[in-house]
Amino acid sequence: MSQYQIAVIVGSLRKDSFNRKLASAVVKLAPSEFTFKQVQIADLPLYNQDDDANQAESVKGMKGEIAAAQGILFVTPEYNRSIPGVLKNAIDHGSRPYGQSVWGGKPAGVLGISPGATGTAMAQQHLRNVLVAVGVLTMAQPEAFIQAKEGLFDENGEIGAGSKKFLQNWMDQYVTWVKKHAG
Ligand SMILES: Cc1cc2nc3c(=O)[nH]c(=O)nc-3n(C[C@H](O)[C@H](O)[C@H](O)COP(=O)(O)O)c2cc1C
């Protein structure tokens, strides 16, 4: 049986991030042939094109993890109707130097959670736009705009009963998408 390593990128650096919590919980809905690892983006420098010929160790490390993965899972908050700068910074780093992007052809899924009712819809749409530019193969459907509500997570931090069916279906579709497109 094939094994699939998935790089998880969370767009929040906040200690008690809902998005990190969602990322940790949702991966438990995947089959055992899928393993997930959160990629560190907090220590990446601000992207500067002058550094392309001499990328920081943290950038090389992140790029190595993406390159080695068979798929990517983005879980992002919405900041001012878009994606957080830290997430865009990571994507920009991974796309350079020109011709050495790690993103092209990688299957990906997009999730997000916010306390607000729109559930990161606009951030996800912006993210999809960016991912097209770097050649990521983002799953179109199902979309998942999650609102942080009482009961979303159970006492063990796992997806609560009320949202399990919805997110299980999302994960099943994601697994199918990655298997279809993993190189
Ligand atoms: C700078 C900033 C901008 C925000 N803008 C939005 C927004 O446009 N839409 C929204 O639903 N929530 C917005 N929020 C609220 C976030 O959804 C909320 O802080 C959320 O908890 C962030 O995700 P996290 O818990 O994973 O850190 C914003 C928060 C911050 C700090």
The ligand as an ORCA input file, in Angstrom:
! r2SCAN-3c Opt
* xyz 0 1
  C      -5.552     41.305     11.710
  C      -6.834     40.542     11.827
  C      -7.788     40.653     10.815
  C      -8.968     39.891     10.872
  N      -9.857     39.954      9.832
  C     -10.897     39.073      9.785
  C     -11.709     38.970      8.631
  O     -11.526     39.663      7.637
  N     -12.709     38.053      8.634
  C     -12.947     37.242      9.720
  O     -13.862     36.418      9.666
  N     -12.199     37.324     10.831
  C     -11.176     38.221     10.893
  N     -10.363     38.282     11.993
  C     -10.690     37.452     13.158
  C     -10.068     36.078     13.010
  O     -10.957     35.262     12.276
  C      -9.829     35.477     14.400
  O      -8.891     36.276     15.109
  C      -9.357     34.044     14.332
  O      -9.368     33.502     15.625
  C      -7.970     33.938     13.710
  O      -7.647     32.595     13.485
  P      -6.788     31.734     14.529
  O      -7.683     31.480     15.712
  O      -6.441     30.495     13.799
  O      -5.574     32.536     14.922
  C      -9.205     39.052     11.972
  C      -8.228     38.956     12.988
  C      -7.063     39.691     12.913
  C      -6.019     39.537     14.008
*
